[in-house]
Amino acid sequence: VQLQASGGGLVQAGESLRLSCAASGSIFSSSVMAWYRQAPGKQRELVATMSSGGSTNYADSVNGRFTISRDNAKNTVYLQMNSLKPEDTAVYYCNLKFFRSRSYDYWGQGTQVTVSS
């Protein structure tokens, strides 16, 4: 499985961005998809998850501003980010988790999001 993230960039506070992550292979629709982020000098943190059934969870810091979604026909997960803040500045990574006998964990290469004040 390979994950290719895109959509990052430089925006001003209050603006929006949409990240995309396309997955190869045939397990996407059965997988849990997630977005993580890592700011300079900080640990990687979970931003949002979406189960294969469509259930979602968000970090408190982004709840109400970010929306995770998926298109199983396109093997793609999205992160719509609205009302961006400077503290959202980070490298954003997509993650795929698949369970069959054991856990499989795959990461994309990361896409930089920079929010200026």
Secondary structure as the mmCIF struct_conf table of DSSP 4:
data_model
#
loop_
_struct_conf.conf_type_id
_struct_conf.id
_struct_conf.beg_label_comp_id
_struct_conf.beg_label_asym_id
_struct_conf.beg_label_seq_id
_struct_conf.end_label_comp_id
_struct_conf.end_label_asym_id
_struct_conf.end_label_seq_id
STRN STRN1 LEU A 3 SER A 6
STRN STRN2 GLY A 9 GLN A 12
TURN_TY1_P TURN_TY1_P1 ALA A 13 GLY A 14
STRN STRN3 LEU A 17 ALA A 23
BEND BEND1 GLY A 25 SER A 26
HELX_RH_3T_P HELX_RH_3T_P1 PHE A 28 SER A 30
BEND BEND2 SER A 31 SER A 31
STRN STRN4 VAL A 32 GLN A 38
TURN_TY1_P TURN_TY1_P2 PRO A 40 GLY A 41
BEND BEND3 LYS A 42 LYS A 42
STRN STRN5 GLU A 45 MET A 50
TURN_TY1_P TURN_TY1_P3 SER A 52 GLY A 53
STRN STRN6 THR A 56 TYR A 58
TURN_TY1_P TURN_TY1_P4 ASP A 60 VAL A 62
STRN STRN7 ASN A 63 ASN A 63
TURN_TY1_P TURN_TY1_P5 GLY A 64 ARG A 65
STRN STRN8 PHE A 66 ASP A 71
TURN_TY1_P TURN_TY1_P6 ASN A 72 ASN A 75
STRN STRN9 THR A 76 MET A 81
BEND BEND4 SER A 83 SER A 83
HELX_RH_3T_P HELX_RH_3T_P2 PRO A 86 ASP A 88
STRN STRN10 ALA A 90 PHE A 99
BEND BEND5 ARG A 100 ARG A 102
STRN STRN11 SER A 103 TRP A 107
STRN STRN12 THR A 111 SER A 116
#
